[in-house]
Amino acid sequence: MGATGIVGQQFVRLLDEHPYFEVVGLTASDRSAGKMYSSTEWVVGGQIPDMAKGLLVEETRLETILRHDVDLVFSALPGGIAYDIEAALARAGLPVFSNASAHRMDRDVPILCPEVNSQHIDLIQTQDYGEGFIVTNSNCSVSGVVLALSPLMSYDVRDVFVTTYQAVSGAGRHGVASLDILSNVIPYIAKEEEKIENESRKMLGQLGDGMIQPAEFDVCASCARVPTINGHLESVVVRLGRPITAQDAEEIMRQFTSVPQRLHLPTAPERPLIVLSGSDRPQPRRDLSTGPGDTGMSVKVGRVREKCNGELIAFFLLVHNTIRGAAGAAILNAEFAKARGVIP
Ligand SMILES: NC(=O)c1ccc[n+]([C@@H]2O[C@H](COP(=O)([O-])OP(=O)(O)OC[C@H]3O[C@@H](n4cnc5c(N)ncnc54)[C@H](OP(=O)(O)O)[C@@H]3O)[C@@H](O)[C@H]2O)c1
């Protein structure tokens, strides 16, 4: 769903020749319904995959999707549109893997990132959709923050300050008018700071008694839109209860691997965090991909510094907002659900 948008296009690109999943239907708004997918204005690099060119874009309606007899649905719909249709699909017995914010903060819906909180998938057992369920992935900026924080959690994370420099693709295909953003920085992105604050604490919280107890640290986020195309750069400062040197923090992040790597999931990167050593890295234009094996699923970290005798660790991170922050994250979640036997 939402297959013609930026995230939808990344889904189509990443699902081409996927070892588990085959795309059989694509939906969008009434504006695109009835057109061949080949007429989509393709903005995510490369060519429209052949498997999608011949598919007709359909309306995002329950009956349309059920007619395809699908096993699962990926959603790249705008938040406001996603709420009802995702719930209706789950109620109709389908697993829904969603990028939209609509259900992320529902008590019974996990915001899953299997490197960070794989056990949160069990929260779907508390949903009352019957056979179906909803699993979300986080907001794009949050995906970088939680991956970088995850290996630091055992050092008693107390406060997190995040300042973002977010690319225009984060606002969708028609998101930011060029007259607003060229030669400019806009120090406001609607609802983004709240999402970083709430989603990070939920994702790094503990699941027990069928609910998630959010992590106890405080998060203060400040978000800005900058005139880059892809890749959100984020400055992160973490206050720790157990001090650590910058060198050790860097090494812990460098060594970090988790469940998707052990399971060899197809979309899992070899290293969730790639620590760059250059004094002026990571940079959106240079570091979104570090080479042919880097599909955009690794978060780049650089300039790791310590202050206050190691009580504060500061660093920059760079996350590919439409891949690790969106479509790639949802596909990894579905792969993990399959590995866990939650979907066949
Ligand atoms: N961009 C990112 O970096 C990013 C990262 C993480 C999460 N997300 C989330 O992912 C979702 C998609 O974002 P995006 O950036 O891909 O947005 P987008 O480029 O604006 O694409 C939106 C998609 O939804 C469809 N759509 C719009 N209104 C609709 C309606 N009334 N009924 C059915 N379909 C409708 C559009 O179809 P038409 O082409 O026909 O208009 C298009 O396929 C959003 O919830 C967003 O918050 C985005």
The ligand as a Gaussian input file, in Angstrom:
#p B3LYP/6-31G(d) Opt

LIG

0 1
 N       10.011000       9.253000       3.486000
 C       10.575000       8.740000       4.554000
 O       11.795000       8.894000       4.763000
 C        9.787000       7.943000       5.561000
 C       10.497000       7.281000       6.535000
 C        9.795000       6.529000       7.489000
 C        8.437000       6.452000       7.425000
 N        7.768000       7.130000       6.457000
 C        6.321000       6.984000       6.445000
 O        5.978000       6.167000       5.323000
 C        4.740000       6.573000       4.773000
 C        4.938000       6.918000       3.312000
 O        5.851000       7.998000       3.196000
 P        6.406000       8.504000       1.796000
 O        7.546000       9.380000       2.136000
 O        6.596000       7.378000       0.858000
 O        5.179000       9.405000       1.261000
 P        4.793000       9.763000      -0.248000
 O        5.998000       9.775000      -1.110000
 O        3.988000      11.009000      -0.147000
 O        3.847000       8.543000      -0.707000
 C        2.576000       8.371000      -0.175000
 C        1.902000       7.173000      -0.799000
 O        0.594000       7.032000      -0.249000
 C       -0.385000       7.156000      -1.290000
 N       -1.549000       7.899000      -0.798000
 C       -1.624000       9.224000      -0.522000
 N       -2.892000       9.555000      -0.155000
 C       -3.612000       8.409000      -0.219000
 C       -4.976000       8.089000       0.017000
 N       -5.862000       9.023000       0.382000
 N       -5.386000       6.810000      -0.137000
 C       -4.504000       5.853000      -0.523000
 N       -3.213000       6.104000      -0.792000
 C       -2.762000       7.358000      -0.616000
 C        0.317000       7.880000      -2.410000
 O       -0.338000       7.565000      -3.646000
 P       -0.328000       8.591000      -4.892000
 O        1.028000       8.495000      -5.500000
 O       -1.395000       8.051000      -5.752000
 O       -0.618000       9.956000      -4.346000
 C        1.714000       7.273000      -2.308000
 O        1.724000       5.983000      -2.870000
 C        4.270000       7.748000       5.644000
 O        3.426000       7.253000       6.664000
 C        5.553000       8.284000       6.232000
 O        5.365000       8.971000       7.433000
 C        8.406000       7.857000       5.522000

